Amino acid sequence: MARNLPQQLRYDKLGPNVVKALTKRHFEAYYCSTKEEALAQAIKLIPEKDVISWGGSISIDEINLLSYVKEHYQVIDRDSAKSPEERLDLMRKALLCDTFLMSSNAISEDGQLVNIDGNGNRVAAMIYGPKNVIIIAGMNKVVKTLDDAYARAKNIAAPSVVQRFPNAKTPCNQTGACHDCLSSDSCCAYIVTTRICRPAKKIKVILVGENLGL
């Protein structure tokens, strides 16, 4: 598929500025124009003997990072579980892996991350536990302000994610729009803003000059 040239030019100009904003907030940040460059950069950031796990993310799959780590590293893969109990156990073990892979639901131009989560395992791992967190985010996730990032996470990302789970009993699964529901199936149980990275450089953010994820 041909790339959208005006959009690509915008991403290539804006991306490095967002990297500067992230760096000021103590993230280790990179801009990669293509998925192939992003994959190469991510591989460089993963120590050879690390145990890897990940949160639900289409983006890490779209740049082929997921298939790469499964082939080259010891992984904790919740989808390999043979029962709900084993799956929960693997998700807990993932909180103490060496490198955790994920995306971000939204990133403001001033370098703040907004993530929305149903079970909380993804945001929990981002905040504390793994030694190393690598975030792969397409430039379509970058918005102007923190308020815009919150709105994107709640009104675009969350209703889109729910579509992957057809049995989820939420209004957004029926309408495609957020209803600020209190359903027990809600994927909006935890909304986390990461305004700085602590300790510095634990969270690595790779911005990709393509549209990735939801």
N, C-alpha and C positions, 0 to 999 in steps of 0.2 A: 504494500500500500504506500502511495506517495505521501511524503510528509507535507504538512501545511507550512509553506515557507514563511509567511508573515508571522504565524504563531511561533515557529522555530526561532526566528530572529528575535522575537520578544523574549522567549524563554532564555536564549543565549545572552541577552543583555540583562535581564532581571535576575537570573539565577546566581551569578557571582555576587550581586549586591545582597541577596538573601543569605548567601554563605558568610559574608562579612558580618551581617547582623547576628547570625547564629554563633559565629566565633566570638563576638563581643559578650555573648551570654555563656561562654565557656563550653559550648559544644565543639566537637571536632567535625568540621563540615567540608563538603566537597560538592562541586557541580560537575556533572558529566552530561554531555550533549546527547549521548545515545545510550540505549540499553546495554550495548556491548561494552562500552566504556564503564558503565556503572557496575557491571558484573566483574570486570577486571579490578576495579577499585575495591569492591567489597571483598574479593578474595584476598587482596593484599592486607586487609584489616583483620583477618581471622588467623590467629596463631595456629600452627600446624597440628598441635595435639589437643586442641580445644574440643570439648563436648558441646554440641550445638542443639538448640531447640528454637522454636518460633511460635509466634502468635498467629491467629488467623489473618492472612494477608494474600491478596491476589498479586500485589506488586512484586513480592519477592519471587513469585512463581513466573511472572511475566518477563523478568530479566534472566530467568534460568538459574537463579541462585539456589533455589530449593533443591532442584535436581542435582546441582553440583555438590552441595554439602552432603546430601544423602549418599553420594558415590564416594566422597573423599574423606568424610569425617565420621566419628561416632556421634550418633544423634539420639535425641529423645523425641520420639514421634508419637504423639497422642493418637493419631489415626491408625496406628498399628495395634491398638488395644483390642482385646477380644471380648471385653465386657465394659459396662459403664463404670464399674469399680476400678478396673485397671486403667481406664482412660483418665479418671480423676487422679489416680496415683501418679500417672505419667505427667499430668499437668502440674502437680505439686513438685515433682522432681525437676521439672523444667525451670522452676524458680531459682534453682541452684546450679544451673548449667554455667559453662564458661562464657559462651557467646549466645545472645538471644537476638533473633531476627524478627523484624516487624516493619510495618509502615506507620504512617501517621494520618489521621483523618483530615487534618488541616494544619497549615503552618502560616502564621502571619508574616508579612514582609519585614516586621521588626524582629523576627527570629523566635517566636514563641510557638510551642506545639500544643495542639488541642486533640485529645483522644477520648473517644466514647466507647464504653465496653459493657457487655452484659454480665459476664461472669467475673470480670476484674482480673483474670490471670494475665492478660496482655499488659495492662497498665501497671499491675503489680511488679511484673518482671522489669519493665522499663524503669520503675522508680528505685527498686532495691532488690538485690540478690545476685543476678549475673554480673560477672566482672566487666563484661563488654556488651553493649547494646548497639546494633546496627540498624538504622532506619533507612529504608528505601522509599523515596516519595517522588512521584511524578510532579512536574511543575503545575499540573492541574489542581494540585492540593494547596498551592500557595495563593493566599488571598490578602487583601490590603491590611485589615486591622484584626485585632484580637476578637472583637465582636463578630466580624465576618467569619473568622475561623470557627467560633462557637456555632454560628448559624450554619456553616457548611457541614460541620460534624453532625449536627442534630437534624437538619432538614434535607441534606443530600446523602451523606455517607450512611447514616443509620438506616433510613428507609430503604436504601439500596442493599445494604448488607442483609437485611431481614429477608429479602427476596430469595436468598440462597437457602432459606429454611421454610419451605412451603407450609409446614405444619405449625409454625409459630403463630400463636393467637394474639396478634397485635393489630390495631387499626391500620398502621402503616403497611402491613402486609396485604391489606385489602385495597387501600386507596393510593399507596405510594407517597403519602404525605404524613408528616409528624403530627400527632394529636396530643403530644405531651401526656401519654397514657401512663397508667399505673399497673399495666398488665404484668403478671408474674413472668411472662415470656419476653418482657421488654429487653432490648439490647442497649438501653440507655440508663442502666443502673449506676454506672460510674462515669463521670465526666471529669477528666484531669487536664489541667493546664500546667505545662512545664515551662516556666519562665526563665530558668537557668539550669545548667547541667552541673550537678554536684555528686561526686567529685568531678572536677573539670576533665573533660574529654572522655568520660566513660561512655557517653552517648555519642555515636558517630552518625551524622546525617548525610546521606548521599541524595542530593537533588538530581533528578533526571529530566533532561529536556524533552520529554515525551509525556503523553497522557497515560498514566498507569493507575490501576486499581479503580476503586469506586469513589 
